[in-house]
């Protein structure tokens, strides 16, 4: 008899094999495995897992439908609350959210909620099932800036309420960070992201690409064109740097640039001539999910990779699963280490980094112990490329070209947490443009808040 206190194991590519390809690492549940995992759910009367989900998916309900083998019903339950179930099932930090609240986890392992969501979404795709359109058109027009998780979610929710929604995307492909930021081996672009975008479009949402709001046209012009409200979900794509000597050298990348070149310009494919530097030894500076993505991408492009992080492993902000996968793939971790200079040759090409050892002092504003340098502990590490993954901030273009739109000292748009309202009448915002760089699911939650706020705003006029 199976031990119901433990999760049904998930199948994955062998680490030695996957480190040399860009195919998806996690292979997901098959039908038998999904049903066995669903059977572990206790169907709690007061499900704390739902409280832990930023978009409040009715988790016990959809899992109950898996138990009944009614996968279409399970998909429609999820789709009423989430526009991106196949994405969330792959990249959400469930261990800190829904699964972190699961009662099963008190005396064993939590239900694999994310893997079950992925199974349902993939089943729906394979069987041609689309989300249901629940409302007739109501005659109101809304513009959404950005086609990332916040924008897609806001647009999907508004379309379900009957709004005529147009998304304006600056790049030539929709999806935002889902398309250009997260690597193929974690989130396949054609098989997953493109189909999720198509599902949102099937609700009646129009997506216009290659339109830069603030350059191609202004936010004010959107109102002149008849849009009654605007949601800004433009993300946070402006990379941060340390300001240390050598940071402008040849061979220094932001993680954003590195991942975008790999994703949008298809560096992972042998039949594409992508202008990306294939280094022999790479140092990745940072400890978040983006740092892991950049490090694991560099491995697949043939490099020996060293990850440099100024705190201890216990403080790593990346998902436990991503850290585990990175180690399995041979990435070398240097904890309590901080770069102080990037070393170069006479032609200004990277030859290494000079680092200093750190130790943890008192907690800082984030609650984590502040790293402080250890005297006389500097050392040098050879490398021919450095990838900086220190976080991102919102691009200031929209705010700088829109009168009356308040931003804070970090250049994030100021918006009400409960409605997404900004200082400008009719303008709402959410996701990384407001919070700074965060997770996909938190951006989706902000998109839902914005959709609700816009609906209340328009209906009260």
N, C-alpha and C positions, 0 to 999 in steps of 0.2 A: 504493500500500500504506500502511495506517495506521501511524503512529509508535507502536509499543508501549511506548516509554519514557514516554509521556504518558497521563494519564487520559482516558477518554471524557468530554467536556464534559457538565456537567449543565445542564439547562434551568431558567431562572428567570423570574419575572415581571420586566418592565421596571421599573427603579427609580422612574421618574416615575409609573408607573401604580400600583405596589404601595404607594407612600407614601400613597395615598389610599384604601386598602382594607385589610381584615383577612384577606384570602385568603392561602393558604400561598405563601411566597416561592419556595421550591424546589419544582420540579414533579416531580422524581424521574426515574429511568430508565424507559424503556419496555422491552419484552422484547428488542428488537434491541440496544439500548444496553447493557442488563445483560449479555447474552451476550458482547458485544464486550469489556466491561470484565472480566468473569470470565475470559476467555481470556488475559488478561495475567498471571494468577496463576501463579507458578512451582511451586506445590504443594510447598513446602519440606519436607524430611524432619524437620527440627527447626524448626517454625514459631515464630519469635520473636513474630509477631503475636498468637498465643494467650497468650504470656507477658505481653504488654502489655494484655490485656483483663482488667479486674477480675473478670469472671464466667467467664473462660476458655472462651468459645465456641470450638468446633472450627471455626475459620475456613476453613482449606483444604478441609475436608470439605464444608461447605455451599456453598462457591464451586464445588467440583468438581461438585456436583449441579446448579448453575446451568448449567455447561458442558454437562451432559447433558440440560438442559431438564427436569429432574425437580424442579420447584419445590416440590412437596409434601414430598418427601424433604428438600430443603434447609430447609424450614420446621421440620420435626420435629427435625432436627439442632440448629437454633438453639434450639428450644423446650425441649430437655432441659436447657439451661443458663440460658436467659433467659426470664423471664415477660413481658418488655416489649420485644420486638424492633422493633415499629413506632415506639416511643418512642425507643429507643436509636439507631436508624438516622437519627433526626432531630436529637437534641439532645446526643449524646455528643461529647466533645472527642477524636474519633478521631485527630486530628493529633498529640496528645500521648500516645496510648495505642497501640492496635493498629496504626494506620497509621504511627505514629512508629517502630515496630519493623520495618516491612515491608522485606524485602530489596530489593524493586523500587525503593524510595526511595533506595538508595545511589547508583544511576546513572540516576536519572530520577525519576518521580513514583510515589509509593506507590499500591497498589491502593485504589480507593474502597470500602473495606470497609463503611463506614457506609451508603453509598448502595445497595450490594448487599443489605445486611440489610433496609433499608427496602423495596426492591423485592420481596424474598421475603415479608416480612410483609404488605405491601399485596396481593400476589397471593393469599396465603392468605385474607385477609379477603374479597376480591372473589369467591373461589371457595368460600367457606363452610367452609374447613379450620380445625379446632380443634386445640389441643395434645392429645396422647394422655395418658390417665390410665393410669399404669403400675403402680399397686398397689391391692390391696383394702384396705378400711378395717381399721385395726389396733386400734380400740377406745380410742385415747388422744385426749384433747381438749387443744388448745392455743389460747390467746387471743393475738391480735396487736393492739397499740394503734397506730392510724394506718394509713391506706390509701395512703400515698405510696409511692415506689419501694422503700424498705427493707421496709415492711410487706407490700406486694404480693408482693415477691420471696420473703420468708421464708414467707409463707402458701402461695404456689405450690409452693415446694420441699417443704414439709411435707405438703401435700395429695398430691403425687406419691408420697410415702413411705407414704401411707395414713392420715395423721392427720386427725381431725375439727377443722377450723380455723375460728374465728370472728374476723373483723376488726371492731374497734370504731373508728368514725370520728366525730370531733367535729362536722364540718360536714355539710351536707345532701347533698353529693355526694362520692363516693369519688374518689380520685386524688391527694389531697394537693397538693403543689406542681405536679404535672402539670396539675391542674385549675384551681387558683386563681393560680398563680405565672407559668407560662410563657405568653406571649401566643398567641392564636389563629393568627397568621401564621407562627409557628414550630412550633406543635403544636396542630392542630385538635382540639377537645374531643370533638365527636360522632363524627367520622370516625376518630379515632385513639385518644384516651384512653379513651373509653367502651367501645370494642370490646376494648381490652386488658384493662380491668377485667372485662368479660364473659368473656373467655378464662380469667382466673384463677377466676372463679366457676364456669366449666364444669368445673374440676378438683374441684369439690365445696366450695369455700370459701364461707362465709356472710359477708356484709358488713352490719353494723348501723350505720346513720348516725345522726346527732344524739345520740350518746352520748359524754359528756365524762368520761373516766376521771379521777377526782379530784373530780368534782362529781356527775354522774349516779349513779355508783357508784365504789367504791374498788377499787384493785388487790387488796386483801385479799379483797374480796367475790368477785372472779373465781375465786380459789382455792376459796372456799366453795361456788361453783357447780359445781365439779368439774373446772376446768381444771388440768392438771398442770404447766403451764409458761406463762409469759407473755413475749412479745417486745415491747419498747417501741421503736417506730419512729415516734415522734411528731414528728420533724423539729425544725427551729429556726425558729420563726415570730415570735420577739420582736425587733422592729427596734431597731437601734442609732442613736443620734444623736450630734452633735458636742458639744452643750452650749454652743453659741455664742449670743450675744444675738439675740433675734428668732425663735428656733426654734419657739416656740409660736404664731406668728402665723397668721392665716387665709391659706391658700394654701400652707402647708408640709405636705408629705405624706411618709410613709415609702414606699419603693418597694413594700413589701408591700401597704399599703393601696391604693395607686394601681392596682396590677396586679390585686388581688382584686376591687376594684370593677369594673374593666374586664372581667374574666373571668367571675366568678360572677354579677355583676349586669348583664352583657351591655351595657356601655357602647358596645361596638363596633357594636351594631345600632341602626338608626334607629327601629325600632318599640319600643324599650325606653326608658322614662323613668328613666334611672339617675342617682342623685345624685352626679355627678362634675363637678368644675370643669374646664371647657374653657378653658384659659388661652391667651393670645395668644403669650406668650414664656416659655418654661420653662427653668430651670436644673436640670440633673440632676447631683448630686454623687456621684462614685464612678466606678469603672472596670471593674467586673466584668460578668459576663453579665447580672445582674439590672439593673444600670445601663443596659446596652444595651437590654434589654427595655423598661424604663420610658421611655427616650428615644425609642425607635422607636414605642412606643404613643402617646406624646404627639404625635409627628409626625402620626400617623394620625388623631388627634383634632383636628388643625388648627393645632397650635402651631409656632412657630419654636423650635427646641431647641438649647440650648448645653450641652455636657457638660464638667464641670469636674473635673479630676483632678490630684492633687498631685504625681504622678510623671510621668516622660516616657512617650511612647507605647511604648517598648521594654518598660516595666514593666507595661503594662496586663494585668490578669489575665483579661480576657475573651477568648473564642475569636477567632482571627484572622478567621474567617468572619463573626462577628457585627460586629466592628469595620468590616470591609470593607463589609458591607451597610448599616451605620449611616451611613457616609460617603457611600455611593451615594445614600442617601435624604435627604441634605442636612443631617445633624446636624453642628453646628459644634463642633470639639474645642478645648478650652483646656487644654493640658498645663502641668505645673509651676505649677499655680494652686490656691490653697486658700481657701475662704471663711473669713472671720473674724467676719462679722456679716450677719444678714438684715435688710434695711431695710424699714420699714413706714410707712404713712400714719397720720393721726390716728385712724383707725378700726381700726388694727392689721391692715391688709391688706398683703400683700407688694408692695413697689414695686421691689425690686432686692436685690443682694447686694454686700457689700464684700469684696474678695478681696485676697490678697497673692501676689506671685510667689514661686516656690520654686526651689531648686537642689538637686542631689543630692549628699549627703555620703557618709559611710561606710556600709557595709551594716548593716542591722538584724538582728534575730533570724530573720527570714524569708529572709535572704540577699539581699534587694533593698536598693539604696542608699537610705539614709534621706533624706527630703526636709527641707530646712531653709529657713526664710524668708530672703528677700533684703531687706535693710534699705531703708526708704523706697520700697517698690515697691507700695504699696496702690493699688487702683483700684476703681471702682464699675461694676457691670453692671446694666442695667435688666432686670427680669423681673416677671411677676405671679404666678408659682408656682415653688416650689422642691421638688424630689423628692430626698429623702435616700436614697442607696443605699450604705450603709456596712457592710453585713453584718447578720447576725442571730444571735441566741443562742436556746437552747432555752427554751420556756415552762417555768417552774419548778413548775407545778401538780402534776404527777405526783410529782416528787421531794419536794415539800413536804408531800404528803398520804400518803406511803408511808414507814413506819418502816424504818430500816436500809438505805436506798438511798443509796449514796455518790455525791456529786457533787464536781466540782473547783471551782476558784475562778471559772471561767467559767460555772458552773451546768450544765455538761455532765455527763451520767451517766457514771460510771466503769465501763468494761466491758473485759474481756479481748479483745485483738485476735484471738486464735486461736479463740475460742469464743463470744464475746459475753456471757459470764457477768458478772453484776454482783455486788455485795456481798450481795445478797439471794438466798437459796436459791430456785431455780426461776424467777428473773427474769433475762431476757437483754435486751440492748439493742444497737442499731446505727443507723447512718446519722447524720443531722445532730444527733440528740438526744445523740449521743456525741462526734462530731467537731466539732460546730459546722457552719455552712453550708459545703457542699461540692457536688460534682456528683451528678447523677442516678445515673450508673453506679457511683460509689463507694458511694452509699447501697445500691444493688442488691447490690454485693459484700458489704457488711456484712450485708444480709438473708440472703444465702446462708450466710455464716459463722454467723449466729444460728440458722438452720434446722438446720445440721449439729450445732451445739452442743446444741440442744434435743433432737435425735434421740438423740445419745449420752447425754445426761442421763437421759432417760426410759427408754431401753433398758437402762441400767445400774442402775436402781433395783430 
